[in-house]
């Protein structure tokens, strides 16, 4: 049972959750510099710590995804015009 792979839609949903949670952590970390109330800052730091722990757990689950996407060696040139 530990060997079960995630279905494709489950993998994509989990990927979206991981991306969203990562964005939330980054935003909370950045906003801490704007907060002057120590209690609120401590609460935000607690949220960051718990979110990082949760992200680690989610990434372990994501390893069961049935596919892998190759990482490109070069990025496409952006169109500026």
N, C-alpha and C positions, 0 to 999 in steps of 0.2 A: 504494500500500500504506500510505502514511502517513495516508491519509484514512479508514481503516477505523474504524467505530464499534464500541464495545463492545456485546456482547449485554446484555440487561436483567439477567440473573443475574450476569454479570461485573461490571456496574456496581454492583449491590447488594453483592456480595462485596468489591469494592474499597472501597466506602463504609464497610463494617464494619471493614476493615483500617485505613483512615485514622482512623476513630474510635478504635479500640483503640490505635493507635500514638500518637495525640494524648494519650490518657489516660495511657499509659506515660511519655511525656515529662513531663507535668505531675506525675506521682507521683515520678519521679526528681528533678525540680527541687525539689520540696517536701522530699523525704527528705534532700537534700544538707545541709539545715540541721540535721539531727539526727545527722549522721555526724561523728565526731571524728577518724577516721583519714584522714590526707591522701591516702594512696594510694587508698583506697576512694573518697574524694570526687573525686579526679582521674579515676578510672575511670568514675564515674557521670557526670561532666561530659562525658567523651569519648562516652559512650553518648547523652547528650542531643544533642550536636553532630551525631553521625552520624544520629540519628533525625530531627532537623530537616531534614537534607539529604535523607534518604530520603522524608520527607513531601512535600518539594517535588517530588521526582521522581514520587511517586504522584499528586499533584494534577495534574501535567501529563498523566498517563495518564487521569485521571478526566475531563478536559475532553472526552474522546472519548465520553462517555456519550451514549446516544441520546435522552435526555430531560432536561428541566430542570424543577425544581420551583419554582414562584413563592414568593417570600418574603412571608409575610403582613405587612401593614402594622401590624396590631394583634394582640396575643396574647389568647387567651381568658381570661376571668376565672376564677381558680381557685375550686373549691368548697371552702370551709373547714369547713362543718358536717359 
